[in-house]
Amino acid sequence: MLFFNIKEDESVHFREFRLDDFDAVIHLWTKAGLLLSRSDTMAGIMNKLKRDPELFFVLEKTNQIIGVVMGSYDGRRGWVNHLAVDPDYQGQRLGQKIMNELESRFKQAGCEKVNLLIEQNNEKVQGFYEKQGFKRDELIYMEKWI
């Protein structure tokens, strides 16, 4: 478990997501303004945990979840999904710390390239990822719910 301080007296740490975190994580994602889909249900999350649970983790401070990311690795590419920091804790470089931890876990899994998708009108998030070294790639994204 990795520990670091956001303030001198506030120790925070990463830990893997647990199913009993579901309501708190959904609340955090919503509070942070993420758009959730029909795959963000308890059943969808349980299915995700079967694949690579070590890439789905939370940042916790005094038993309160203040950050979360749902990473995934398909054996070829890593994906960043639903990274969020509680708005009350934003501006303290916690998102960067979450990304650094996720990239470290990707490297341990043998991943060499990380992808992510951002809503076009979400300029704040685009700027965050550019600061993390991500570059825009003009692709056509297509989806189909089955």
N, C-alpha and C positions, 0 to 999 in steps of 0.2 A: 504494500500500500504506500503511495507517495503522499508525503505531507509537505505543505508549504504555508506561508502566512500571507493573508491579504492585509492584515494589520497585525501589529505586534502581539496582540492578545487573542487573535481569532485563528485558531488552527482549522484548516479545511483539508479534506482528503478525497481521493477518488475511490470508488468501489463499484463493482459490477451491479447493474440493474437487477432488482428482484421483483417478482410479480406483485408483491405488496407495495411497491413504489408506483404502481400504475396510475392511481388517481392523482398523486402528487405530480407526476411527470406530465400527465395530460393537462393539469392545471398550469404548470410552468410553461409548457409549450403554448397554451392559449394566452397566458399573461404576456408572453414574449412576442405574440403576434404571428406565430407560425400558422400556416394553413394546414389543417389536418384532413386526412382523407378516410375513406371507408376501410383502409387497411390498418388504421391506427386504433384498432379495437383490441380488447383483451385477447381474443383469438388470434388476431394478426400478430400481436406482440409475442404471444406464446410460440407461434410458428417461427418467428424470427429468432427467438432464443435457442431453437434447436440447431441452428447453423453455426453461429460464432458469438456466443454470449459475452466473451471477453471484450468485444468491440462495442458493446452497448453498456455504457457506464454513466454514473452520476458523479457530480461534485457535491459534497455534503459538508455543511457547517453546523455543528451542534445538532445533529439529527434532522436538519432541514436541507432538502435538496435545493441547491442554488444554481446548478448547471447540469446539463445533460447532453449527450450525443449518442446517436445510434449509428455506429459504423457498420459496414458490412464488407466482406471480401469474398469474391466469387472464384478465387484461385488465380485470377489474372489482374483484376483491377479492384482497388479499394473505393468505397463510396462513403461520403459523408452525408448523413441524413439527420435532420431535426436537431442540429446543434443549437442550443439555447442557453442563455444566462438570464437568471431572474433580473428584470429591469432594475430592481432595487440594488443590485450588485454590479451592474454594467459600468464600464469605464475603469475597471480595476485590472484589466488584462487577463481576466479569467477565461474568456473565449480563446485567447491565444494559448493559455496553459492547457485548456481542453484539447485544442488542435495538436499541440506538441505531444501530449500523452497519446492521442489517437494515432498520430504518425509513428510514434515509437512502437505501438502495438501492431500497426500495419507492417513495419519493418521486421518485427519478430516473426510475423506470419509469412514473410517472403514477398510482400507486396512492394512493387517498385513505382506504381503510378496511382494517384488518387484522383477521383472525379467527384463532382458535385453539381447539383442543379440549383439555380436561384430564379425566383420569380423576376421577370424583367423590370418590374416597377420597384423592386426592393433595392434601391441604390445604397442604403446604409450597409446592408449585408454584402453587397458587391465590393464596397470599399474595404470592409473587414477582410474578406478573402484575398483581395489583391495585396493587402499588407502581409498576408501569410505566404505570399509567393505564388498564388494561383493566377493563371492567365486565362483570359476569355478565349474561347474557341467557338467559332461560328458553326454550329451544327443544327440540324433540324431534329428536334425532339418529338417523338411520336409515342403515343400510348394507346392502350386498349384495355379496358376492364373486362375481364372474362368471368 
